[in-house]
Amino acid sequence: MTTTTPIRVAIVGGGIGGLTLLLGLLEHTSPIYIQPHLYETAPAFGEIGAGIAFGSNSIRAMELLKPAIATAYKKHATFHSDDSARERKVWSTYSMGMDGKGSNTLKAGDHIHEVRGSVERSSVHRARFLEAMTDLLPDGYVSFGKKLIDLIENSETNTITLVFEDGTTMEADAVIGCDGIKSRIRQILLGDQNADAAFTGKYAYRGLIPMGEATAAVGEWAANNAQFYWGYDGHVLTFPIEHGKTMNVVAFRTKDDGKWDHGSQWVLPGDKTNMLREFEDWGDDVKAILGMMTKTDIWALCDHPPADTYYKKGNICLLGDAAHATTPHQGSGAGMAIEDAFVLSHLLSHIRNKSQLESVFAAYDTVRRPRTQKLVTTSREAGELYEFQKPGVGDDVDALRANLDGRMRWVWDIDLVQHLKEAELLFREYNGQSDSKI
Ligand SMILES: Cc1cc2nc3c(=O)[nH]c(=O)nc-3n(C[C@H](O)[C@H](O)[C@H](O)COP(=O)(O)OP(=O)(O)OC[C@H]3O[C@@H](n4cnc5c(N)ncnc54)[C@H](O)[C@@H]3O)c2cc1C
């Protein structure tokens, strides 16, 4: 039976995942059938001052989700400054960040490899990208200062009540948890099983350096083109953002005992002297980069154990980091959130009553869970690779090169249109519509 009562979809969390989902729903669904609203705990949209890179899959997902998102991204994106690197579609250049040991006779600064993508590499300042997306939002679809603390399922009405910390409540037909790595909705959905993210044994320092200083320290080419500096139990990544005005830096270390002693406090104030001491055996370029960092906060890198499901009945579903938080070593967590939003918003465009929600969530779960959970696993492996820790590879340069090639291809080269078709077929099957067109 069809109904013209719109299905109320509550999106909880306004990061890249929640925002792209809202924009996708406004683009692809009709207000007659779907009424989305986003609830964000913060008083306004906001992102940290740091860079983020997007591969071809992420940019394609933006284009398919809403072409204006891709246009806004490209407006703010920064590409390699070097024409030849752009032509070769270089993703990153990899070199030794410190002298090799034993049979690895390379010296700090020696070139190891270069990985190429199917489109030229680009990166963006997170806050600029988020602002550009919020500019695309019409008024009236977002409530700020709404920290979700609980969900109450009402079996009689087949609705769900969102309970916020400020004492208010709101009723919806479905809730999509886009509330990030510490997701409350993930806890509610999964219970104690596999809900909480775990420390991966690595932490990072993140910083932005004015390009003039960066160029003076490491040279124009290295500062303006994405670089990895690899070493034993650590690595450093740099890439340009803000149209070449700023160099983004992330410096990673493996913690000796593999433990995080600060509970759920995952960002700690750091100390520059300690940070420099941790890299004192490294080469001149790395030391020069770290010497320019002004912020020395320490970010614990955590990821999620694989969830058995991303949804519960037709009521609750997870998207982005709430579903599959990953380490950043393949630079693809946010891209996967955008892909999630692309698939889910299109699937939701096919439904006409809320009894079909469960088929949408089941189809989304079937296609998205394997791909996104694979990233969590391979990203951890990449972190080991970059720090000469991967069993069977270590610091063997030939093995490192062989392992790097192809590591990103499955992420970048997905045919997203086909991926959605698979989800749509499953939706039809689960919805008992296998002979009908959607
Ligand atoms: C060092 C580092 C580098 C990275 N680099 C890249 C990269 O280059 N490329 C890439 O694709 N990915 C990268 N990532 C991953 C990327 O940052 C995340 O995957 C992405 O930001 C997740 O977006 P999200 O919207 O799912 O979650 P979040 O960005 O965490 O957003 C969650 C939102 O929910 C809100 N919220 C939380 N709890 C509640 C609640 N109870 N009620 C209401 N609102 C709530 C929060 O305020 C927030 O706005 C990197 C990650 C790190 C740590």
The ligand as an SDF file (V2000), in Angstrom:
LIG
                    3D

 53 58  0  0  0  0  0  0  0  0999 V2000
   44.6370   11.9300   10.6360 C   0  0  0  0  0  0  0  0  0  0  0  0
   43.4730   11.5920    9.7280 C   0  0  0  0  0  0  0  0  0  0  0  0
   43.5850   11.8200    8.3670 C   0  0  0  0  0  0  0  0  0  0  0  0
   42.5300   11.4570    7.4940 C   0  0  0  0  0  0  0  0  0  0  0  0
   42.6840   11.6680    6.1670 N   0  0  0  0  0  0  0  0  0  0  0  0
   41.7050   11.2850    5.3170 C   0  0  0  0  0  0  0  0  0  0  0  0
   41.8540   11.4890    3.9130 C   0  0  0  0  0  0  0  0  0  0  0  0
   42.8630   12.0210    3.4500 O   0  0  0  0  0  0  0  0  0  0  0  0
   40.8350   11.0840    3.0870 N   0  0  0  0  0  0  0  0  0  0  0  0
   39.6960   10.5050    3.5750 C   0  0  0  0  0  0  0  0  0  0  0  0
   38.8050   10.1560    2.7740 O   0  0  0  0  0  0  0  0  0  0  0  0
   39.5280   10.3000    4.9090 N   0  0  0  0  0  0  0  0  0  0  0  0
   40.4940   10.6890    5.7880 C   0  0  0  0  0  0  0  0  0  0  0  0
   40.3310   10.5080    7.1330 N   0  0  0  0  0  0  0  0  0  0  0  0
   39.0670    9.9090    7.6280 C   0  0  0  0  0  0  0  0  0  0  0  0
   37.9580   10.9550    7.7340 C   0  0  0  0  0  0  0  0  0  0  0  0
   38.3910   12.0210    8.5450 O   0  0  0  0  0  0  0  0  0  0  0  0
   36.6960   10.3660    8.3400 C   0  0  0  0  0  0  0  0  0  0  0  0
   36.4240    9.1120    7.7400 O   0  0  0  0  0  0  0  0  0  0  0  0
   35.4950   11.2700    8.1000 C   0  0  0  0  0  0  0  0  0  0  0  0
   35.7410   12.5700    8.5540 O   0  0  0  0  0  0  0  0  0  0  0  0
   34.2650   10.6950    8.8060 C   0  0  0  0  0  0  0  0  0  0  0  0
   33.1530   11.5270    8.6000 O   0  0  0  0  0  0  0  0  0  0  0  0
   31.7970   11.2380    9.3850 P   0  0  0  0  0  0  0  0  0  0  0  0
   30.8440   12.2840    8.9530 O   0  0  0  0  0  0  0  0  0  0  0  0
   31.4080    9.8140    9.2500 O   0  0  0  0  0  0  0  0  0  0  0  0
   32.1640   11.4260   10.9230 O   0  0  0  0  0  0  0  0  0  0  0  0
   32.6180   12.7440   11.7050 P   0  0  0  0  0  0  0  0  0  0  0  0
   33.4180   13.6420   10.8530 O   0  0  0  0  0  0  0  0  0  0  0  0
   33.2290   12.2730   12.9860 O   0  0  0  0  0  0  0  0  0  0  0  0
   31.2520   13.5070   12.0050 O   0  0  0  0  0  0  0  0  0  0  0  0
   30.3880   13.0770   13.0330 C   0  0  0  0  0  0  0  0  0  0  0  0
   29.4620   14.2350   13.3940 C   0  0  0  0  0  0  0  0  0  0  0  0
   28.4980   13.7700   14.3350 O   0  0  0  0  0  0  0  0  0  0  0  0
   28.3920   14.6800   15.4030 C   0  0  0  0  0  0  0  0  0  0  0  0
   27.9600   13.8860   16.5720 N   0  0  0  0  0  0  0  0  0  0  0  0
   28.7010   12.9960   17.2670 C   0  0  0  0  0  0  0  0  0  0  0  0
   27.9650   12.4410   18.2550 N   0  0  0  0  0  0  0  0  0  0  0  0
   26.7320   13.0070   18.1600 C   0  0  0  0  0  0  0  0  0  0  0  0
   25.5250   12.8280   18.9120 C   0  0  0  0  0  0  0  0  0  0  0  0
   25.4560   11.9750   19.9400 N   0  0  0  0  0  0  0  0  0  0  0  0
   24.4350   13.5740   18.5660 N   0  0  0  0  0  0  0  0  0  0  0  0
   24.4950   14.4370   17.5010 C   0  0  0  0  0  0  0  0  0  0  0  0
   25.6070   14.6470   16.7640 N   0  0  0  0  0  0  0  0  0  0  0  0
   26.7140   13.9150   17.0960 C   0  0  0  0  0  0  0  0  0  0  0  0
   29.7810   15.2800   15.5360 C   0  0  0  0  0  0  0  0  0  0  0  0
   29.7500   16.5460   16.1860 O   0  0  0  0  0  0  0  0  0  0  0  0
   30.1940   15.3960   14.0710 C   0  0  0  0  0  0  0  0  0  0  0  0
   29.7920   16.6070   13.4930 O   0  0  0  0  0  0  0  0  0  0  0  0
   41.3560   10.8630    8.0180 C   0  0  0  0  0  0  0  0  0  0  0  0
   41.2290   10.6470    9.4030 C   0  0  0  0  0  0  0  0  0  0  0  0
   42.2710   11.0150   10.2460 C   0  0  0  0  0  0  0  0  0  0  0  0
   42.1120   10.7380   11.7360 C   0  0  0  0  0  0  0  0  0  0  0  0
  1  2  1  0
  2  3  1  0
  2 52  2  0
  3  4  2  0
  4  5  1  0
  4 50  1  0
  5  6  2  0
  6  7  1  0
  6 13  1  0
  7  8  2  0
  7  9  1  0
  9 10  1  0
 10 11  2  0
 10 12  1  0
 12 13  2  0
 13 14  1  0
 14 15  1  0
 14 50  1  0
 15 16  1  0
 16 17  1  0
 16 18  1  0
 18 19  1  0
 18 20  1  0
 20 21  1  0
 20 22  1  0
 22 23  1  0
 23 24  1  0
 24 25  2  0
 24 26  1  0
 24 27  1  0
 27 28  1  0
 28 29  2  0
 28 30  1  0
 28 31  1  0
 31 32  1  0
 32 33  1  0
 33 34  1  0
 33 48  1  0
 34 35  1  0
 35 36  1  0
 35 46  1  0
 36 37  1  0
 36 45  1  0
 37 38  2  0
 38 39  1  0
 39 40  1  0
 39 45  2  0
 40 41  1  0
 40 42  2  0
 42 43  1  0
 43 44  2  0
 44 45  1  0
 46 47  1  0
 46 48  1  0
 48 49  1  0
 50 51  2  0
 51 52  1  0
 52 53  1  0
M  END
$$$$
